[in-house]
Amino acid sequence: MTDHLHISGLKDIIYYCHGPHETHDKELPSPSQVSRIRSSASLVLVAVCVALFNDVFLFGTIIPVLPFALPRRIDIDDEDVQVWISVILALYGGALLVGALIFGWIGDRLPRRHPIFLFGLLLLLIATVILSTARHIAVLVVGRLLQGFGAAIVWTSGLGLLTDIFGRERYGEAVGYAQTSVSIGTTSAPLLGGLVYSQVGYHAVSAMSISTVTLSVVLALIMVEHKGKSESNGPAVMPKFAGDDEQTVTAEEVSDVGSPTTMEPVPEPPDEQTALVRKSMTGGKSSNRPTYSLLLQSGRVLAAMGGLFTYSFVVVSFEGMIPMFVKDNFHWDSTRAALIFLSWIIPGFFAPIAGKASDRFGPRWIAVGGFLFAAPPLFCMRFITQDSSLHKVLLCGLLTLVGIGLVWVIPSCLSDLSAAAVDLEREHSKDFGDRGASSQAFGLFIFSYSCGSLVGPTVHALPSRPAQTIVPTFTYKLADDPTLSVVGLRVEYPPNGSTPPHRHGTASVIGYVISGSVLSAMNDGEAKVYKAGESWYEAPGCWHRISDNNSDMEPAVLHATFVIKTAVLEAEGPDVLVKIDDEYREGAMEQMGRMQ
């Protein structure tokens, strides 16, 4: 086995596209060369990577489009849009979770993975067309369910194809390339979806989505799954790892056809010989019942599932919390909140390096090392509390470190999950049957990841910072000018308490800190910490964008004195004194103390 991916099939494609320079006549490839290109490991890897890219790309493009498309195309009332968005996203997750287990088992019962892989892509294409043309909510629901089932098929069968082609020795690196394609899709989908929708419209987003899936279908039709790999029990090439006690044996070695030195398919043994090999490995019998129970009895499988669950839990929960955190604490808009994820996602492009390390040194400690590396920056994020340039830079840096740590997890866990399934196949060959349990193992991967994705958002649902309590203290008309009134409000902050960005209308305000310390910033000015006995002034119309307790351990209390026109106060009531910005109003008013 070579140290690097041998992509001879890709070289052949380039050669026949450009041809030799010394002649004007291009020699057509022979049937054997075309077959070699179509069955090359490089083409299979590209086809699987593009398919996985499409799944996350289709999921991501719909996120920024749904809030606008539902009321315009489906005629959903504005107040029901958020509910239906949650339902539509949940339907996809549920279909993916259930479908992974079902189609994982089906994939291991079929003689080849390529047909079901192609079927999954066709299902994604049909679902994309349905979602693009839907004018009724029921049709949209059907489309999302089909999309979830199609994604489950593509993931389980696609990762199974990589197992068959690359074996244990190179599987981690292959998964690294797949993870990179997923990172590209995750990064580009929301940006392209929102940009194309805003500039061109819904139909352009639909055409873009359909085109990407069509490309995957074309690649799958061109690709040929080699019989010698798919019909043998386990990967075509499975060399012994350092430290393993037993030698891995492949169908090619048993049939004495040799072990390939590249990723290219080896000649298929005669049908009779293949049958004898399979019979010797399975004892002549195979079971058709699901073998998930055997997989779940393995400590290695459970450990890999735990790692995948933890990875998904952390990633999805932070994807939900970070936008709200920077909105509440840094008062960033949606564009800047989206761009901060680049510091989180860019390390994912180094996943092939993580996969190679997993292949070389073993997956277990690579995954553990990734989690241990990510843990300290995750813990340190609790110290990001101020709206300052230093804290913004620190947040970006910590997110980058977390991304660098987590990039080692997926290739390692998937590699160990696949290897554990193959080891179980050798121990229970009769129970696992002719095709092994690779797709079922990857069904458990999708199941673990989906469970983490479902649990993670519950953390995001918790309030990020507690609200203040407002207590009216006095209201007087000025004796020498009854057209003006003076109103006092006592503002009590719990530890880490915060008031959302707000204005005070036409009132002039003096803030005085009674106890603790308060972080305050007006308009575009720098934030400043005010301690007990200090005060500040706010002119009419001033935007009080930051008003927080500067401590997450001790409470703080301030008193605000308002000077406002009596007619305005009597007409609009005390609510005119504090007007929360629109995007924060609904949640904030539920927590604010009632002003009597």
Buried (B, 14 or more C-beta within 10 A) or exposed (E): BEEEBBBBBBEBBEBBEEEEEEEEEEEEBEEEBBBBBBBBBBBBBBBBBBBBBBBBBBBBBBBBBBEBBBBEBBEBEEEEBEEBBEBBBEBBBBBBBBBBBBBBBBBBBBEBBBBBBBBBBBBBBBBBBBBBEBEEBEBBBBBBBBBBBBBBBBBBBBBBBBBBBBBBBBBBBBBBBBBBBBBBBBBBBBBBBBEBBEEEEBEEBBEBBBEBBBBBBEBBEEBBBBBBBBBBBBBBBBBEBEEEEEEBBBBBBBBEBEEBEBBBBBEBBEEEBBEBBBEEBBEEEBEEEBBBEBBEEBEBBBBBBEBBBBBBBBBBBBBBBBBBBBBBBBBBEEEBBBEBBBBBBBBBBBBBBBBBBBBBBBBBBBBBBBBEBBEEBBEBBEEBBBBBEEBBEBBBEBBBBBBBBBBBBBBBBBBBBBBBBBBBBBEBBEBBBBBBBBBBBBBBBBBBBBBBBBBBBEBBEEEEBBBBBBBBEEBEEEEEEEEBBBBBBBBBBBBBBBBBBBBBBEBBBEBBBBBBBBBBBBEEEEBBBBEBEBEBEBEEEBBBBBBBBBBBEBBBBBBBBBBBBBEBBEEEEBEBBBBBBEEBBEBBBEEBBEBE
